[in-house]
């Protein structure tokens, strides 16, 4: 932990990325107390406020700092509420995919034999199809839904964790402390959880960090295509989709602000993920 703090203080880019990401996460969590109105509360939305430009432009109003959309919802309010959904999908799908992948990877590496062959062949088959194609195909059949989106993305991204966990398990399953645990009669489940899992978490954490950014982009893409988050829920992908349709009409703020916000989120997470990879890998120090 001391090493992480030491290297963190020396990297200004990571400090900036962490501050930006922390502000974004806190702003989305406490959006109810920050934004002037709930963009999905019909009582606070009026069509008379539609297509208002940002406050610094002509005809801009104080109520909408970054302007408003076609329905009269504030862009800033909708962005923060939409970010909440994006982060929920990102973290939940990564946790689900990580649990499935790490579990299968450890089982395959520890037991080997037919179990290893079956799990790895399943992984190879899934790797032959792009994650985006799998997500689009399944969501097209299941329909929109946040829970569906989390499950589909989680099931589509377990392979990376499984391959990493398997390789790490193979490298330590014959270690002295594992053999000692077997000799004193500890069952395989406890060995996997207590002795192997803690020693393979480092690469898993790095993968999970990068995967969060990828999943957020995937969620935004699916919502942009109309098969992700329902229309009744806020989403950066839906905002970008609506803004893109009206970009040529001069309403640039409809797509620039949500798009820029999405870029900041993904870029900040990627910077932190790359830093973790370098710091936690002794060969790269």
NULUMZA-9678 format. One record per residue: residue in three letters; y, z, x negated of N, C-alpha, C, O, CB in turn. Coordinates in steps of 0.2 Angstrom, whole numbers, padded with zeros to 4 digits, always signed. Glycine has a CB too. Layout:
ALAYZXYZXYZXYZXYZX/...
This chain:
UNK-0006+0000-0004+0000+0000+0000+0006+0000-0004+0011-0003-0003+0000+0006+0005/UNK+0006+0004-0010+0012+0004-0014+0013-0003-0017+0019-0005-0018+0011+0009-0020/UNK+0008-0006-0019+0009-0013-0022+0012-0018-0017+0016-0022-0019+0002-0016-0024/UNK+0010-0017-0010+0013-0022-0005+0020-0020-0005+0024-0025-0004+0009-0021+0002/UNK+0022-0014-0005+0029-0012-0004+0033-0015-0010+0039-0017-0010+0030-0005-0003/UNK+0030-0014-0016+0033-0016-0022+0035-0024-0022+0040-0026-0024+0029-0014-0028/UNK+0029-0028-0021+0030-0035-0020+0035-0037-0015+0038-0042-0015+0023-0038-0020/UNK+0035-0033-0009+0039-0035-0003+0046-0034-0005+0050-0039-0004+0037-0030+0003/UNK+0048-0029-0009+0055-0028-0011+0058-0033-0016+0064-0034-0016+0056-0021-0014/UNK+0053-0036-0019+0055-0041-0024+0056-0048-0021+0059-0053-0025+0050-0042-0030/UNK+0054-0049-0015+0054-0056-0012+0059-0056-0006+0058-0054-0001+0047-0058-0009/UNK+0065-0059-0008+0070-0059-0003+0068-0064+0003+0070-0062+0009+0077-0062-0006/UNK+0065-0069+0002+0063-0074+0007+0059-0070+0012+0059-0071+0018+0060-0080+0005/UNK+0054-0066+0010+0049-0063+0014+0053-0057+0018+0052-0056+0024+0043-0059+0010/UNK+0058-0054+0015+0062-0049+0018+0066-0052+0024+0066-0049+0029+0067-0045+0013/UNK+0069-0058+0023+0073-0061+0028+0068-0063+0034+0070-0062+0039+0076-0067+0025/UNK+0062-0066+0032+0058-0068+0037+0055-0062+0041+0055-0063+0047+0052-0072+0034/UNK+0054-0057+0038+0052-0051+0042+0057-0048+0046+0056-0046+0052+0050-0045+0037/UNK+0063-0048+0044+0069-0046+0048+0070-0050+0054+0070-0048+0060+0075-0045+0044/UNK+0069-0057+0053+0070-0061+0059+0065-0061+0064+0066-0060+0070+0070-0069+0056/UNK+0058-0060+0061+0053-0059+0066+0053-0053+0069+0051-0053+0075+0046-0060+0062/UNK+0055-0047+0066+0055-0041+0069+0061-0041+0075+0060-0038+0080+0057-0036+0064/UNK+0066-0044+0073+0072-0045+0079+0069-0049+0085+0071-0047+0090+0078-0048+0076/UNK+0066-0054+0083+0063-0058+0089+0058-0055+0093+0058-0055+0099+0060-0065+0086/UNK+0054-0051+0090+0048-0047+0093+0052-0042+0097+0050-0041+0103+0043-0044+0088/UNK+0056-0038+0095+0059-0033+0098+0064-0035+0104+0064-0032+0109+0064-0028+0094/UNK+0067-0041+0103+0071-0044+0108+0067-0046+0114+0069-0046+0119+0075-0050+0105/UNK+0061-0049+0112+0057-0052+0118+0054-0046+0122+0053-0046+0128+0052-0056+0115/UNK+0052-0040+0118+0049-0035+0121+0054-0031+0126+0052-0029+0132+0046-0030+0116/UNK+0060-0030+0123+0065-0027+0127+0070-0032+0130+0076-0030+0131+0069-0022+0123/UNK+0068-0038+0132+0072-0043+0135+0075-0040+0142+0081-0042+0143+0068-0049+0137/UNK+0072-0036+0145+0074-0033+0152+0081-0030+0151+0085-0030+0155+0069-0029+0155/UNK+0082-0027+0145+0088-0023+0144+0093-0026+0140+0099-0024+0139+0086-0016+0140/UNK+0091-0032+0137+0096-0036+0133+0099-0042+0137+0105-0042+0137+0092-0039+0127/UNK+0095-0046+0140+0098-0052+0144+0102-0049+0150+0100-0044+0153+0093-0057+0146/UNK+0107-0053+0153+0111-0051+0159+0107-0052+0165+0108-0048+0170+0117-0056+0159/UNK+0101-0056+0165+0098-0057+0171+0091-0059+0170+0089-0062+0165+0101-0061+0176/UNK+0086-0058+0174+0079-0060+0174+0079-0068+0176+0081-0069+0182+0074-0056+0178/UNK+0078-0072+0172+0078-0079+0174+0073-0081+0179+0074-0087+0182+0077-0084+0168/UNK+0068-0077+0181+0063-0079+0186+0064-0074+0192+0059-0074+0196+0056-0078+0183/UNK+0070-0071+0192+0071-0067+0198+0076-0071+0203+0081-0072+0201+0075-0060+0196/UNK+0073-0074+0208+0076-0078+0212+0083-0076+0215+0088-0079+0216+0072-0081+0218/UNK+0084-0069+0215+0090-0066+0218+0095-0067+0213+0101-0066+0215+0089-0059+0220/UNK+0094-0068+0207+0099-0068+0201+0100-0075+0199+0104-0076+0194+0097-0064+0196/UNK+0097-0080+0202+0098-0087+0200+0101-0091+0205+0099-0091+0211+0091-0090+0198/UNK+0106-0095+0203+0109-0099+0208+0110-0106+0205+0111-0107+0199+0116-0096+0209/UNK+0108-0111+0210+0109-0118+0208+0116-0120+0206+0117-0125+0203+0106-0123+0213/UNK+0121-0116+0208+0128-0118+0207+0129-0117+0199+0134-0119+0197+0133-0113+0211/UNK+0125-0113+0196+0126-0112+0189+0122-0117+0184+0121-0116+0178+0124-0105+0187/UNK+0119-0122+0187+0115-0126+0183+0118-0130+0178+0124-0132+0180+0111-0131+0188/UNK+0115-0132+0173+0118-0136+0168+0125-0134+0165+0129-0138+0163+0119-0143+0170/UNK+0126-0127+0164+0132-0125+0161+0131-0126+0154+0126-0124+0151+0133-0118+0163/UNK+0136-0128+0150+0135-0129+0143+0136-0122+0139+0138-0117+0143+0141-0134+0140/UNK+0135-0121+0133+0136-0115+0129+0143-0113+0130+0147-0116+0131+0134-0116+0122/UNK+0144-0106+0128+0150-0103+0130+0156-0106+0126+0162-0106+0128+0150-0096+0128/UNK+0155-0109+0120+0160-0111+0116+0162-0118+0117+0167-0121+0114+0158-0111+0108/UNK+0159-0121+0122+0160-0128+0124+0164-0128+0130+0165-0123+0134+0154-0132+0125/UNK+0167-0134+0132+0172-0135+0138+0167-0133+0144+0162-0136+0144+0175-0142+0138/UNK+0170-0130+0149+0166-0128+0155+0161-0122+0154+0157-0121+0159+0163-0134+0158/UNK+0161-0120+0148+0156-0114+0147+0158-0108+0150+0164-0107+0151+0155-0113+0139/UNK+0153-0104+0152+0155-0097+0155+0152-0091+0151+0147-0092+0148+0152-0097+0163/UNK+0155-0086+0152+0153-0080+0148+0146-0078+0150+0143-0075+0146+0158-0074+0150/UNK+0144-0079+0156+0137-0077+0159+0132-0080+0155+0126-0077+0154+0137-0078+0166/UNK+0133-0086+0152+0128-0090+0149+0130-0092+0142+0133-0096+0141+0126-0096+0153/UNK+0128-0087+0137+0130-0088+0130+0128-0095+0127+0131-0098+0124+0127-0082+0126/UNK+0121-0097+0129+0119-0103+0126+0118-0108+0132+0114-0113+0131+0112-0102+0123/UNK+0121-0107+0137+0121-0112+0142+0116-0111+0147+0112-0105+0147+0120-0119+0140/UNK+0115-0115+0152+0110-0114+0158+0106-0120+0159+0108-0126+0156+0113-0112+0164/UNK+0100-0120+0162+0096-0126+0163+0097-0128+0170+0102-0127+0174+0089-0124+0162/UNK+0093-0133+0172+0093-0136+0179+0093-0132+0185+0096-0133+0190+0088-0142+0180/UNK+0089-0126+0184+0088-0121+0190+0094-0116+0190+0094-0112+0194+0082-0118+0189/UNK+0098-0116+0185+0103-0111+0184+0101-0105+0180+0105-0100+0181+0106-0109+0191/UNK+0096-0105+0177+0094-0100+0173+0097-0100+0166+0098-0105+0163+0086-0100+0172/UNK+0099-0094+0163+0102-0094+0157+0097-0096+0151+0091-0093+0151+0105-0087+0155/UNK+0099-0100+0146+0094-0102+0141+0092-0096+0137+0086-0096+0135+0098-0107+0137/UNK+0097-0092+0135+0095-0086+0131+0090-0081+0134+0085-0079+0131+0101-0082+0129/UNK+0091-0080+0141+0087-0076+0145+0080-0079+0145+0075-0075+0144+0090-0075+0152/UNK+0080-0085+0146+0073-0089+0147+0069-0089+0140+0063-0088+0140+0074-0096+0150/UNK+0073-0090+0135+0070-0090+0128+0067-0084+0127+0061-0083+0124+0075-0092+0123/UNK+0070-0078+0128+0067-0071+0126+0061-0070+0131+0056-0067+0128+0073-0066+0127/UNK+0062-0072+0137+0056-0070+0141+0050-0075+0139+0044-0073+0140+0058-0072+0149/UNK+0052-0081+0138+0047-0086+0135+0043-0084+0129+0037-0085+0128+0050-0093+0135/UNK+0047-0081+0124+0045-0079+0118+0040-0073+0119+0035-0073+0115+0050-0076+0113/UNK+0041-0069+0124+0036-0064+0126+0029-0067+0127+0024-0064+0125+0039-0059+0132/UNK+0029-0072+0131+0023-0075+0133+0020-0078+0127+0014-0078+0126+0024-0081+0138/UNK+0024-0082+0123+0021-0085+0117+0018-0080+0112+0012-0081+0109+0027-0089+0113/UNK+0021-0074+0111+0018-0069+0106+0012-0066+0109+0007-0065+0106+0024-0064+0105/UNK+0012-0065+0116+0006-0062+0119+0000-0067+0118-0005-0065+0116+0008-0061+0127/UNK+0001-0073+0120-0004-0078+0119-0006-0078+0111-0012-0079+0110-0002-0085+0121/UNK-0001-0079+0107-0003-0079+0100-0007-0073+0097-0012-0075+0094+0003-0080+0096/UNK-0005-0067+0098-0008-0061+0096-0015-0060+0099-0020-0059+0096-0004-0055+0096/UNK-0015-0061+0106-0021-0060+0110-0027-0065+0108-0033-0063+0107-0020-0061+0117/UNK-0025-0072+0107-0030-0077+0105-0032-0076+0098-0038-0077+0097-0027-0084+0106/UNK-0028-0074+0094-0030-0073+0087-0035-0067+0086-0040-0067+0083-0024-0071+0082/UNK-0033-0061+0090-0038-0055+0090-0045-0057+0093-0050-0056+0090-0035-0050+0095/UNK-0045-0061+0099-0051-0063+0102-0055-0068+0097-0061-0067+0096-0050-0067+0108/UNK-0052-0073+0094-0055-0077+0089-0058-0074+0083-0063-0075+0081-0051-0083+0087/UNK-0053-0069+0081-0055-0065+0075-0061-0061+0076-0066-0060+0072-0050-0061+0073/UNK-0062-0057+0082-0067-0053+0084-0074-0057+0084-0079-0055+0081-0066-0049+0090/UNK-0073-0063+0088-0079-0067+0088-0081-0070+0081-0087-0069+0080-0078-0073+0093/UNK-0077-0073+0078-0078-0076+0071-0081-0071+0066-0086-0073+0063-0072-0080+0069/UNK-0077-0065+0065-0079-0061+0060-0086-0058+0062-0090-0057+0057-0074-0055+0060/UNK-0087-0056+0068-0094-0054+0070-0100-0059+0069-0105-0057+0066-0094-0052+0078/UNK-0099-0065+0071-0104-0070+0070-0105-0071+0062-0110-0072+0060-0102-0076+0073/UNK-0099-0071+0058-0099-0073+0051-0103-0067+0047-0107-0069+0043-0092-0074+0049/UNK-0102-0061+0049-0105-0056+0046-0112-0056+0047-0117-0055+0043-0102-0049+0048/UNK-0114-0057+0054-0121-0057+0056-0125-0063+0052-0130-0062+0049-0122-0058+0063/UNK-0122-0069+0051-0125-0075+0048-0126-0073+0041-0131-0075+0038-0120-0081+0049/UNK-0120-0070+0037-0121-0069+0030-0126-0063+0028-0129-0064+0023-0114-0067+0028/UNK-0126-0058+0033-0130-0052+0031-0138-0054+0032-0142-0052+0028-0128-0046+0035/UNK-0139-0057+0038-0146-0058+0040-0149-0064+0037-0155-0065+0035-0147-0058+0047/UNK-0145-0069+0037-0147-0076+0034-0152-0079+0038-0153-0078+0044-0150-0075+0027/UNK-0156-0083+0035-0162-0087+0039-0160-0091+0045-0155-0094+0044-0167-0081+0041/UNK-0164-0090+0050-0163-0095+0056-0156-0093+0059-0153-0097+0062-0168-0094+0061/UNK-0155-0086+0059-0148-0084+0062-0142-0087+0059-0138-0090+0062-0148-0076+0062/UNK-0142-0087+0052-0137-0090+0048-0137-0098+0050-0131-0101+0051-0138-0089+0041/UNK-0142-0101+0050-0143-0108+0051-0140-0110+0058-0136-0115+0059-0150-0111+0051/UNK-0142-0106+0063-0139-0108+0070-0132-0107+0071-0128-0111+0074-0143-0103+0075/UNK-0129-0101+0068-0122-0100+0069-0118-0105+0065-0113-0107+0067-0121-0093+0066/UNK-0120-0107+0059-0117-0111+0055-0117-0118+0058-0112-0122+0057-0119-0111+0048/UNK-0122-0120+0061-0123-0127+0064-0118-0127+0070-0115-0132+0071-0130-0128+0066/UNK-0118-0122+0074-0113-0121+0079-0106-0122+0076-0102-0126+0079-0113-0114+0083/UNK-0104-0119+0071-0098-0119+0068-0096-0127+0066-0091-0129+0066-0097-0115+0062/UNK-0101-0130+0063-0100-0137+0060-0099-0141+0066-0095-0146+0066-0107-0139+0056/UNK-0103-0140+0072-0102-0145+0077-0095-0144+0080-0091-0149+0082-0107-0143+0083/UNK-0092-0138+0081-0085-0136+0083-0080-0139+0078-0075-0142+0080-0084-0129+0084/UNK-0082-0139+0072-0077-0141+0067-0076-0149+0067-0071-0152+0065-0079-0139+0060/UNK-0081-0152+0070-0081-0160+0070-0076-0162+0076-0074-0168+0076-0088-0162+0072/UNK-0073-0157+0080-0068-0159+0085-0062-0155+0083-0062-0149+0082-0071-0157+0092/UNK-0056-0158+0084-0050-0155+0082-0049-0149+0088-0051-0150+0093-0044-0160+0083/UNK-0046-0144+0085-0044-0138+0090-0040-0140+0096-0041-0138+0101-0041-0133+0086/UNK-0035-0145+0094-0031-0147+0100-0035-0151+0105-0033-0150+0111-0025-0151+0097/UNK-0039-0155+0103-0043-0159+0108-0048-0154+0112-0048-0155+0118-0048-0164+0104/UNK-0051-0149+0109-0055-0145+0113-0050-0141+0118-0052-0140+0124-0058-0139+0108/UNK-0045-0139+0116-0040-0135+0120-0038-0139+0126-0038-0137+0132-0034-0132+0116/UNK-0036-0145+0124-0033-0150+0130-0039-0151+0135-0038-0151+0141-0031-0156+0127/UNK-0045-0153+0132-0050-0155+0137-0052-0149+0141-0053-0150+0147-0056-0157+0133/UNK-0053-0143+0138-0055-0137+0142-0050-0135+0147-0051-0134+0153-0057-0131+0138/UNK-0043-0135+0145-0038-0133+0150-0037-0138+0155-0035-0136+0161-0031-0132+0146/UNK-0038-0144+0154-0038-0149+0159-0043-0148+0165-0041-0150+0170-0039-0156+0156/UNK-0048-0145+0163-0053-0144+0168-0052-0137+0172-0053-0137+0178-0060-0144+0165/UNK-0050-0132+0168-0049-0125+0170-0042-0125+0174-0042-0121+0179-0049-0120+0165/UNK-0037-0128+0172-0031-0128+0175-0027-0123+0171-0029-0119+0167-0031-0126+0182/UNK-0020-0122+0173-0016-0118+0170-0017-0110+0171-0020-0108+0176-0009-0119+0172/UNK-0015-0106+0166-0016-0099+0167-0015-0096+0160-0018-0098+0155-0023-0097+0170/UNK-0012-0090+0159-0011-0087+0153-0018-0084+0150-0019-0085+0144-0006-0081+0154/UNK-0021-0081+0155-0028-0078+0153-0033-0084+0150-0036-0083+0145-0031-0074+0158/UNK-0033-0089+0154-0037-0095+0152-0035-0098+0146-0039-0099+0141-0036-0100+0158/UNK-0028-0098+0144-0026-0101+0138-0028-0096+0132-0030-0099+0127-0018-0101+0138/UNK-0028-0090+0133-0030-0085+0128-0037-0086+0126-0039-0086+0120-0028-0078+0130/UNK-0041-0086+0131-0048-0087+0130-0050-0094+0127-0054-0094+0122-0052-0086+0137/UNK-0047-0099+0130-0049-0106+0127-0047-0106+0120-0051-0109+0115-0045-0111+0131/UNK-0041-0104+0118-0038-0104+0111-0043-0100+0107-0044-0102+0101-0031-0103+0111/UNK-0044-0094+0109-0048-0089+0105-0055-0092+0104-0057-0092+0098-0049-0083+0109/UNK-0058-0095+0109-0065-0098+0108-0064-0105+0103-0069-0107+0100-0068-0100+0114/UNK-0058-0108+0103-0058-0114+0099-0056-0112+0092-0056-0117+0088-0052-0118+0102/UNK-0054-0106+0090-0052-0105+0083-0056-0099+0079-0054-0097+0074-0045-0102+0083/UNK-0062-0098+0082-0067-0093+0079-0070-0095+0072-0072-0091+0068-0072-0091+0084/UNK-0070-0102+0071-0074-0105+0066-0072-0103+0059-0075-0101+0055-0075-0112+0067/UNK-0065-0103+0058-0062-0101+0052-0064-0094+0050-0065-0093+0044-0054-0102+0052/UNK-0063-0090+0054-0065-0083+0053-0072-0082+0051-0074-0078+0047-0063-0078+0059/UNK-0077-0086+0055-0084-0085+0054-0086-0087+0047-0090-0084+0044-0088-0089+0059/UNK-0083-0093+0045-0085-0096+0038-0082-0091+0033-0086-0090+0028-0082-0103+0037/UNK-0076-0088+0034-0074-0084+0028-0078-0077+0028-0079-0075+0023-0066-0082+0030/UNK-0079-0074+0034-0083-0068+0034-0090-0069+0032-0093-0065+0028-0083-0066+0042/UNK-0093-0075+0033-0100-0076+0030-0100-0076+0023-0104-0073+0020-0102-0083+0033/UNK-0095-0080+0020-0094-0081+0013-0093-0074+0009-0096-0073+0004-0089-0086+0011/UNK-0089-0070+0012-0087-0064+0009-0093-0059+0010-0095-0055+0005-0081-0060+0013/UNK-0097-0059+0016-0103-0055+0017-0108-0057+0012-0111-0052+0009-0105-0056+0024/UNK-0109-0063+0010-0114-0065+0006-0113-0063-0001-0117-0061-0005-0115-0073+0006/UNK-0106-0062-0003-0105-0060-0010-0105-0052-0011-0106-0050-0017-0098-0062-0011/UNK-0106-0048-0005-0106-0041-0006-0112-0038-0003-0113-0032-0004-0100-0038-0003/UNK-0116-0042+0001-0122-0039+0004-0127-0036-0001-0131-0032+0001-0125-0044+0009/UNK-0127-0038-0007-0132-0036-0012-0129-0031-0017-0132-0029-0022-0135-0041-0016/UNK-0123-0028-0015-0120-0023-0019-0123-0017-0019-0127-0015-0015-0112-0022-0017/UNK-0122-0013-0024-0125-0006-0025-0124-0002-0019-0129+0002-0017-0123-0003-0031/UNK-0118-0001-0016-0117+0003-0011-0120+0001-0004-0122+0005+0000-0109+0004-0010/UNK-0121-0006-0003-0125-0008+0002-0132-0006+0002-0135-0004+0006-0124-0016+0003/UNK-0135-0008-0004-0142-0006-0005-0143+0002-0005-0148+0004-0002-0144-0008-0012/UNK-0138+0006-0007-0139+0013-0006-0139+0015+0001-0143+0019+0003-0134+0016-0010/UNK-0135+0012+0005-0135+0013+0012-0141+0012+0015-0144+0015+0020-0129+0010+0015/UNK-0144+0006+0013-0151+0004+0016-0156+0009+0014-0161+0011+0018-0153-0003+0014/UNK-0156+0012+0008-0161+0016+0006-0161+0023+0009-0166+0026+0010-0160+0017-0002/UNK-0155+0025+0011-0155+0032+0015-0156+0031+0022-0155+0036+0026-0148+0035+0013/UNK-0157+0025+0024-0159+0024+0031-0154+0022+0036-0155+0023+0042-0162+0030+0034/UNK-0148+0020+0034-0142+0018+0038-0144+0012+0041-0146+0007+0038-0136+0018+0035/UNK-0143+0011+0048-0145+0005+0051-0140-0001+0050-0135+0000+0047-0146+0006+0059/UNK-0143-0007+0051-0139-0013+0049-0132-0013+0053-0127-0015+0050-0143-0019+0051/UNK-0131-0011+0059-0125-0011+0063-0120-0007+0059-0114-0009+0058-0126-0009+0070/UNK-0122-0001+0057-0117+0004+0054-0115+0001+0047-0110+0002+0045-0120+0011+0053/UNK-0120-0002+0043-0119-0005+0037-0113-0010+0038-0109-0011+0034-0125-0008+0034/UNK-0114-0015+0043-0110-0020+0044-0103-0017+0045-0098-0020+0043-0112-0025+0049/UNK-0102-0012+0049-0096-0010+0052-0092-0005+0046-0086-0006+0045-0097-0006+0058/UNK-0096-0001+0043-0093+0004+0039-0093+0002+0031-0088+0004+0028-0098+0010+0039/UNK-0097-0002+0029-0098-0004+0022-0096-0011+0021-0093-0013+0015-0105-0003+0020/UNK-0097-0016+0025-0096-0023+0024-0089-0025+0027-0085-0028+0023-0101-0028+0027/UNK-0088-0023+0033-0081-0025+0036-0075-0023+0033-0071-0027+0032-0081-0022+0043/UNK-0074-0017+0030-0068-0015+0027-0067-0019+0020-0061-0020+0018-0069-0008+0025/UNK-0073-0021+0017-0072-0025+0011-0071-0032+0012-0070-0036+0007-0078-0024+0007/UNK-0071-0035+0018-0070-0042+0019-0063-0043+0023-0062-0049+0025-0076-0045+0022/UNK-0059-0038+0024-0054-0038+0029-0048-0042+0026-0044-0045+0029-0051-0032+0031/UNK-0047-0042+0019-0041-0045+0016-0040-0052+0017-0035-0054+0020-0042-0044+0008/UNK-0045-0056+0016-0044-0063+0018-0044-0065+0025-0041-0069+0028-0050-0068+0015/UNK-0047-0060+0029-0046-0061+0037-0039-0060+0039-0037-0063+0043-0051-0056+0040/UNK-0036-0055+0036-0029-0053+0038-0025-0059+0036-0020-0060+0040-0027-0047+0034/UNK-0026-0062+0031-0021-0068+0029-0022-0073+0034-0018-0077+0036-0023-0070+0022/UNK-0029-0075+0035-0030-0080+0040-0027-0079+0047-0024-0083+0050-0038-0081+0041/UNK-0028-0073+0049-0025-0071+0056-0018-0072+0056-0015-0074+0061-0027-0064+0057/UNK-0014-0070+0051-0007-0070+0051-0005-0078+0051+0000-0079+0055-0004-0068+0044/UNK-0008-0082+0048-0006-0089+0048-0008-0092+0055-0005-0096+0058-0010-0093+0042/UNK-0014-0090+0057-0017-0092+0064-0012-0090+0070-0012-0094+0074-0024-0089+0065/UNK-0008-0085+0069-0004-0083+0074+0001-0089+0075+0003-0091+0081+0000-0076+0073/UNK+0004-0091+0070+0009-0096+0070+0006-0103+0073+0009-0106+0077+0012-0098+0063/UNK+0000-0104+0071-0003-0110+0073-0005-0110+0081-0004-0115+0085-0010-0111+0070/UNK-0007-0104+0083-0008-0103+0090-0002-0103+0094-0002-0106+0100-0012-0096+0091/UNK+0003-0100+0092+0010-0101+0096+0012-0108+0096+0014-0110+0102+0015-0097+0092/UNK+0011-0112+0091+0013-0119+0091+0008-0123+0096+0010-0127+0100+0012-0123+0085/UNK+0001-0121+0096-0003-0124+0101-0002-0122+0108-0002-0127+0112-0011-0122+0099/UNK+0000-0116+0109+0002-0114+0116+0008-0118+0118+0008-0121+0124+0004-0107+0117/UNK+0013-0119+0114+0019-0123+0116+0018-0130+0117+0020-0133+0122+0024-0122+0110/UNK+0013-0133+0113+0011-0140+0114+0008-0141+0121+0009-0146+0124+0006-0142+0108/UNK+0003-0136+0122-0001-0137+0129+0004-0136+0135+0003-0140+0140-0006-0132+0129/UNK+0009-0131+0134+0014-0131+0139+0018-0137+0140+0020-0139+0145+0018-0124+0138/UNK+0020-0139+0134+0024-0146+0134+0020-0151+0138+0024-0155+0141+0026-0148+0127/UNK+0014-0152+0137+0010-0157+0140+0008-0155+0147+0006-0160+0151+0003-0158+0136/UNK+0010-0149+0150+0009-0148+0157+0002-0145+0158+0000-0145+0164+0010-0154+0161/UNK-0002-0142+0153-0008-0139+0154-0009-0132+0151-0014-0130+0150-0014-0144+0152/UNK-0003-0129+0150-0003-0123+0147-0001-0117+0152-0005-0115+0156+0001-0122+0141/UNK+0004-0114+0150+0007-0109+0154+0009-0111+0161+0012-0117+0162+0013-0105+0151/UNK+0008-0108+0167+0010-0110+0173+0017-0111+0174+0021-0108+0170+0007-0105+0179/UNK+0020-0115+0179+0027-0116+0180+0030-0110+0182+0036-0110+0181+0028-0122+0185/UNK+0027-0105+0185+0030-0099+0187+0031-0094+0181+0035-0089+0182+0026-0096+0192/UNK+0029-0096+0175+0030-0091+0170+0034-0094+0164+0034-0100+0164+0023-0089+0166/UNK+0038-0090+0161+0043-0093+0156+0039-0095+0150+0034-0092+0148+0048-0088+0154/UNK+0041-0101+0147+0037-0103+0141+0042-0108+0137+0046-0112+0139+0031-0107+0143/UNK+0042-0107+0130+0046-0111+0126+0044-0118+0126+0048-0123+0126+0045-0109+0118/UNK+0037-0119+0127+0035-0126+0128+0037-0130+0134+0039-0136+0134+0027-0126+0128/UNK+0037-0126+0140+0040-0129+0146+0047-0130+0145+0050-0135+0148+0039-0124+0152/UNK+0051-0126+0142+0058-0127+0141+0060-0133+0137+0064-0137+0139+0061-0121+0138/UNK+0056-0134+0131+0057-0140+0127+0055-0146+0131+0058-0151+0130+0052-0139+0121/UNK+0050-0146+0135+0048-0152+0139+0053-0153+0144+0055-0159+0145+0041-0150+0143/UNK+0056-0149+0148+0061-0150+0153+0068-0153+0149+0071-0157+0151+0063-0144+0157/UNK+0069-0150+0143+0075-0152+0140+0075-0159+0137+0079-0162+0136+0077-0147+0134/UNK+0068-0160+0134+0067-0167+0132+0069-0172+0137+0071-0178+0135+0060-0167+0129/UNK+0067-0171+0143+0068-0176+0148+0075-0178+0149+0077-0183+0152+0065-0174+0155/UNK+0080-0173+0148+0087-0174+0149+0091-0174+0142+0097-0173+0143+0089-0168+0153/UNK+0087-0175+0137+0091-0175+0130+0096-0181+0130+0101-0180+0127+0086-0176+0125/UNK+0094-0187+0133+0099-0193+0133+0105-0192+0137+0110-0196+0136+0095-0199+0134/UNK+0105-0187+0142+0110-0186+0146+0116-0182+0143+0121-0180+0146+0108-0183+0153/UNK+0115-0180+0137+0119-0175+0133+0118-0168+0134+0122-0164+0131+0126-0177+0136/UNK+0113-0166+0138+0112-0159+0138+0107-0156+0133+0102-0154+0134+0108-0157+0145/UNK+0110-0157+0127+0106-0155+0121+0104-0148+0120+0099-0147+0117+0110-0157+0115/UNK+0108-0144+0123+0106-0136+0122+0099-0135+0126+0096-0130+0124+0112-0132+0125/UNK+0097-0139+0130+0091-0137+0134+0085-0138+0130+0080-0135+0131+0090-0142+0140/UNK+0085-0142+0124+0080-0143+0120+0081-0140+0113+0076-0138+0109+0078-0150+0119/UNK+0087-0140+0110+0089-0138+0104+0088-0130+0103+0085-0128+0098+0096-0140+0102/UNK+0090-0126+0107+0089-0119+0107+0082-0116+0107+0080-0113+0103+0094-0116+0112/UNK+0078-0118+0112+0071-0116+0113+0067-0119+0107+0063-0116+0104+0068-0118+0119/UNK+0069-0125+0105+0065-0128+0099+0067-0125+0093+0062-0124+0089+0067-0136+0099/UNK+0073-0123+0092+0075-0120+0086+0072-0113+0085+0070-0110+0080+0083-0119+0085/UNK+0072-0109+0091+0069-0103+0091+0062-0103+0090+0059-0099+0086+0070-0100+0099/UNK+0058-0108+0092+0051-0109+0091+0050-0110+0083+0045-0107+0080+0048-0115+0095/UNK+0054-0114+0080+0054-0115+0073+0055-0109+0069+0051-0108+0064+0059-0121+0071/UNK+0060-0105+0071+0061-0099+0067+0055-0094+0068+0053-0091+0063+0067-0095+0070/UNK+0052-0094+0073+0046-0089+0074+0040-0092+0070+0037-0088+0066+0043-0089+0082/UNK+0038-0098+0070+0033-0101+0066+0034-0101+0059+0030-0099+0055+0031-0108+0069/UNK+0040-0102+0057+0042-0102+0050+0042-0095+0047+0040-0094+0041+0049-0105+0049/UNK+0044-0090+0051+0044-0083+0048+0037-0081+0047+0036-0078+0042+0048-0079+0053/UNK+0033-0082+0052+0026-0080+0052+0022-0084+0046+0019-0080+0042+0022-0082+0058/UNK+0024-0090+0045+0021-0094+0039+0023-0091+0033+0019-0091+0028+0022-0101+0040/UNK+0029-0089+0032+0032-0087+0026+0028-0080+0024+0026-0079+0018+0039-0086+0026/UNK+0028-0076+0029+0024-0069+0028+0017-0070+0027+0014-0067+0022+0025-0065+0035/UNK+0014-0075+0030+0007-0077+0029+0005-0079+0022+0001-0077+0018+0004-0082+0034/UNK+0010-0084+0019+0009-0086+0012+0010-0080+0007+0007-0080+0002+0014-0092+0011/UNK+0015-0076+0009+0016-0070+0004+0010-0066+0004+0008-0063-0001+0022-0067+0007/UNK+0007-0064+0010+0001-0060+0010-0005-0063+0006-0008-0060+0003-0001-0059+0017/UNK-0005-0070+0007-0011-0073+0003-0010-0072-0004-0015-0071-0008-0011-0081+0005/UNK-0004-0073-0007-0002-0072-0014-0003-0065-0016-0006-0064-0022+0005-0075-0016/UNK-0001-0060-0012-0001-0053-0015-0008-0050-0014-0010-0047-0019+0004-0049-0010/UNK-0012-0052-0009-0018-0049-0008-0024-0053-0012-0029-0051-0012-0020-0049-0001/UNK-0022-0059-0015-0027-0062-0020-0025-0061-0027-0020-0063-0030-0026-0070-0018/UNK-0029-0057-0030-0028-0055-0037-0028-0060-0042-0025-0060-0047-0033-0050-0039/UNK-0031-0066-0040-0031-0072-0045-0025-0075-0045-0023-0079-0050-0037-0076-0043/UNK-0021-0074-0040-0014-0078-0039-0008-0074-0042-0003-0076-0042-0013-0080-0032/UNK-0010-0067-0044-0004-0063-0046-0003-0065-0053+0002-0062-0056-0006-0056-0046/
